[in-house]
Amino acid sequence: MKQTLSILLILLLSPIFLGAQIIYVVNSQSRTLSRIDLATDQVNNSFAQLGNVPNRLLVTEDYLYSVNSGDNSLQKISKSSGSTVANHFVAIGSNPWDAILHEEYIYVSGLMSSRVYKMAAANGQLLGSVLVGAAPEDMIVCNGKLYVCNAGNYVNNYAGSSLSVIDLASFSVLQTIPMPANPQFITLRDGLLHVSSTGNWTDVFGVISIVDPSTDVVVESIALGGSPGNIWINAAGRAYVADGSGYSLYSYDANDFTVLNSGDNPLPFAASDLVGSSNFIALLDPNWGDNAIVRVLHPDLSNWRSFTVGMMPTDIKLQASASSTVDYIAPELPALIQVYPSPLRAGNALQIKSMSSDSGDFKLYNLKGQMVASKRLNAHAESSLEPDLASGTYFYRFSGTTGTSTGKILILR
């Protein structure tokens, strides 16, 4: 009996059970929403009947919202039954592309109207709109600002490609940041925005732009090549990037921004989109002309399982099931030091504030692991450092008897 209980506990605590989650896929041509339960291996390819030209899916705690470009609406869907609760009209000719929820509002990008719309999440009431760049697509909220990827004018080789910065308090555009051709996706990691520009699929290749939202300045550009699409970054900082055409998978290091798998040496997977968790990564293989395939891989990219969904998929989303165990998150430890500003610009000194109860050594390293500067810090003291270094990414380490603290800064000259 004890042996049986032990085996059961091992199974219940295994990554497969801890990572039991729901995957949703928008099948645009089939006009259906697929629901994959990884805990039971059950696939329902007609979980919900979607509207005209469904594009992206917004997953909230209570509902699902299909962004139906052809209907100019958001289709509100029950997460338990898949039935339609309501259809929220956006605007005539808006051709909505994406939607995100922030606090009590839903923001919708209008691909053909060059506008972002603000709706009340409670009832779908349209509260206003703001003019942004040409062909707004993916969006993200950071520091009280809404960042909008404007793909640009595709007829004119994506002229006007940009990132609009909207102040949420006033719902007005603060700034427009020029971007490489065809920026379509954006994600956030360690306080920096990663913007994926797909290029024109022929002779203009993809770039990942790193934007510091504290200054709204592009601080790094990663020449990834190929036709990069959506980005997912794992806990270790490896960024996996889907392919805009659905034929490849790229990767780069989100810690030091080095390219790992470019358009010249992509990973051997087909993925038009992707999602992931601490236990797996799910790749959406569009399998053009037939039903698409969702390939679920282990973190080391070895195969775990695969599922057949509908035709011409346009989005894949992930949400933990109500019955699954939440992934463990380690408690945050008190910071030993504060290091700022980042990026550090010419003429400024690096400020270092110790919050440790003892003294320690602060050391700065370049990407080759070479120590390029150091400073002895006293307990609870502030100091400054003026490193004469070239532009780039640098890593720091503070070592004291109470522990160590590490991080990175950007230097711009």
N, C-alpha and C positions, 0 to 999 in steps of 0.2 A: 504493500500500500504506500509506504514512504517513497519507494522508487518511482511509482506512478505519479505521485504528487510532485516529485522533483522534476520529472520530465515535463509535466504540465506547466510548472513554473518557468522552466527554461523556454518553452514554446511561447508562453504569454509574454515573456520579457525579451524575446528575440526582436531584431530590427523589423522583421516583416510585420509583426503585430503592433509594435510601437509606432510604426510608420503607416498604419492603416489609414488610408486617405481616399478621398473622392477626386477623380479627374473628370473634368467636363471638356467636351470638344464641340465646337460650332461647325456643323457640316453645311456649308453655304449652298452647295448645289442640291443636296438632299433636303435642305431647309428643316433640319432636325438638330436636336441637342443630344449628344451621347453622354451617358453617365457611366463611369467605370468605378466600381467599388473594389479597391485593392485588397480589402479584408476578406472578401468572398469570391473574388475573381468574376463577379457578375457584370455583364455589359448590357446596358439598355440603350440601343441606338435610336430609339424613338421616345426618349424620356420626355421631351417637349417638342411640340410642333412650332417651328419658328416662322416669323413673318417673311417679307420680301427682302431678299439680299441680306441675310444676317451676316454681320461682320465680326464684331468683338463681343465678349461676354464680361459683364461686371458681376463679381461674386461678393455679396455682402453677408453679414451675419444672419440676416433674415430672409433675403430674397436673391434671385438671379435676375439680371437684366440683359436681354439680348439687344444689341445695337443694330437695328434693322435699317440699313442704308436706303433700301428701296421704298420703305414706308415712311421715312423721315420720323422714326419714332423709337422709343425705348419700350420693349415688351417686358413687363414685370411678371416674373414666373415664380410659382411656389416651389421651394426647395424640397418639400416632402412629396408632392404629387406630380410636379411638372406641368400643372395646369396654369393657364394664363390668368393672372389676377387683374391686370390693367394694361392698357397701351397709352403711353405718354407721348403725345405729339410734340415734336421739337420745333420745326419751322419748315415752311415750304422751300424746297430746293436746298435744304441744309446738307443732305446726304451724310448723316451722322456717321462718324468713323469709330470713335472710342468714347468711353464714359468712365469716370472715376468718382468715388464717393469720398467726401471730406466733411467731417462733422455732419451737419444736417442738410448738406447740399450735394447734388450730383452735377458734375461738370461734363459737358458733351462737346466734342470737337466736330465742327461741321466742315467736311472735306471740300465741298463745292461752294460754300458761302464764305470761307475764310474767317469764320467766327467761332468763338467758344461760347456756349450757352450755359446759363446757371439755372438749375431747377431745384425746387423744394423736394427733398427726398420723401417727405411724408405723403405728398399727394401729386407729385409730378408737375406742379404749377411752374410755368416758365417765368423767371424773375428778371431776366435780362440777358444781354449778350455783349460781347466785346470783339472788335475787329482785330485779328492778328495777321499772320503772314499767309501766304498762299498754301492751300492744301494742308491744314492742320490735322495731325494724326495722334500719336501717342502723347500722354500727359503724365505728370507726377507732381506731387505737392511736397515742398520742402521749405522750412523756415518762413511759413506764412505766405509763400509765393507758389503760384502755379506755373510750371514750366511746360511749354507746348512745342512739340516738334512740328515745324512747318516744312513739308517736303519740297515745296517750291513749284514752279511752273514746269510740269513735265513736257509740255510742248516746246519749251525753250530750254531744254536740257537742264531742267530743275533750277532755273534762275530764281533767285530770291530765297534759297534754302536758308533757314534760320531757326533760332530758338527764341520764342517769345516768353518774356518774364512778366507775369501778371500778379499784381498786389491783390491778395484776396480780400483785404479789408475794404478797399475802395473799388475793387473789381475793375481795374484799369491797367493798361500795359505800362510797365516801368521801363522796360528795355527790350531791344531786339538784338540778339547775338548772332552774327553771321556763322553759318555752318557749312561743312562740305556738302556735296550734292546729295539730296534726298535723305535727310534725317527722318527716320521713321519710328525709332524706339528709344526709350530712356529708362534708366534704372539708377538706384541710389545705393552707394556702399561707402561706409566709413566717412560720411559727410561730403562725399564727392559725387557728382552726377556723371554717369557714363551714357553718352549719346551715340547711337549707332546710325551712321549715314551709309545707305546702301550703295550709292553711286548710281550709274545709269545702266548697269547690267552688260555693258559692252566695253567701252574704253576708259571709263571713269570708275575707279575701283573704290572699295569701301574703306571708311575711316571711323575709328572710335575716338570721339572727342571727350576729354575729361574737363568738366566745368566745376569750379569752386563756387558754390552757391552763396558763400559769405561775401564774395566780391563780384560774382557773375562774370568771371573771366575764364577763358579757356586756358588751362594750365598744362595740358599735355595733349598730344595728338598721336594716336596709334595707327600706323599704316597697316591695317589688317589685310587689305586686298580682298579679292573676291567680291561677293555681294552680301555683306553681313546684314542680319535682321535682328530679332529679339535677343536679349542678353539674359543669362542666368548665372549668378556667381555663387559658388559654394562657400562654406565656412572658412576653408583654408585660403580663399582668395583666388581660386582658379575660375576664370570667366569663360563660360561656354557660349558660343554665339551661333544661332541658327543661320541658315542661308536663305536669302530672299527668294531664290528660285526653288528651294527645297531639296537641293542635291548634295549639300555638304554640311559640315560642322566645323567651326573654327574655335580657337581658344587663345587666351592671353592671360598673363599674370596681372591681376588687379592690384597687387601690392607694389610692384615696381614697373608695371606697364610694358613689360617685354612681351613680344609676340611668341607664342608657342606653336600654334597651328594656323598658318595663314592661308590665303587663297592658293598659294603655290604648293602647300603640303597639308591639306585639310585632314581632319580625322575621318575614318572610313564609315561615316554614318550619313544618312539622308535625313534632314530635319528642316522643315519650314518654320517651326516654332518649338519651344521647349519650356518645361517647368521642372522644378526639382525640390527636394527636401534634404534633410540630413541623411536619409536612408536610400535615396534613389534619385535618378534623373530620368524624366520621361520625354522622349523625342517624338515629334509629330512628323511622320513620313507621309507626304501628300499622295504619293503613289498615283500620280496624275493619270486620269482616264479610268480609274477604278476606285474601289473603296480605300480610304486611307488607313494607315496602320500606326498605332501608338506602341512604341518600343520602350519598355521600362528596363533601365539598366541599373546595376549596382553602382555604388560610388566610384569603383575602379573601372567603370565602363564595360564590365562583363555583362552578358545578357542575363536578364531575370525572367521576363515574360513579355508577351506581345498581345495586342488586342486589335481587332478589325472594327473600324468605325464607318462613318458615312463618306460621301464624296465631296471633294473640293473643300477641305477644312481651312478655316481662316483664323482659328484661335483655339488655344488649349489653356485651361485654367485649373488650379488646384485648390482644394479646401479640405481640411481635416474633418473626418466624419465625427458626428456627435458622440459615437461610442468609442472612438480611438483614444489612446493615451497621448497626451500632449508631450512633444519632445522636451527633454530636460534642458533647462537653461541655467547655466551656472550663475550664481549670484555675483553681482558686480562688486569688485574689491575697491576700497578707497584708493583714489589716484595718489601716487607718490609725488608726481611733479606735473606742472603745467608748462607746456612749451608752445610759444606763439610769437609772431603770427605765421601762418602758413597759407598761401605762399609768402616767403620772405623775399622782399624786393630790394633792389640796390639802394644803398644809403641807410638801410634799417638794420637794427641789431636784433638778434634772436633773444627773446626774453624767456628766462627759465625761473620758475617759482617752485621751490621745494615745499612740500607739505608733509614730508617725512619727519619723524621724531629724532632722526640721527643724520649725520653727514653721509655723503656718498659721492660717487664719481659719475659724471655725465660724459658720455662719449658719443661722437657723431661718426657715422660710417657711410661710405659711398656704396653704390650697387655692387662693387667688386668685393665688399667686405673689408675694405681698408679703412682704418680709423683716420679721419681727416681733421678732427678737432676734439678737445676734451676740456673739462672744467670740473674743479672740485667745488661741491656745494655743501654749505652748512645747513643744519636742521632749520626748517621753517624760515628760510632766507630766500631773497630774490637776487638774481644775478643776470648778466647779459653776456652775449657772445657775438662777436662780429667775424664770422667765418668768411675768408676770402676764397669763395668757391664758385665754380661754374654752375650754370642753371642745370637743374635736374632734381631727382628724388633722392633723399637721404634718410637714413634710419638712425634713431638714437636709442641709447640704453642707459638707464640710471640704475646703479647698483649700490645698495645700502644694506645694513644688517637686518632691516625689517623686510627686505624683499627687493624685487627689481621691477622696473617699469620700462616698456618699450613703445615705440611709435615711429611715425614718419613725418617728414616735412618736405615741402617743395620750395626750391630756391629759383627765383626768376631774376635774371640780370638784364 
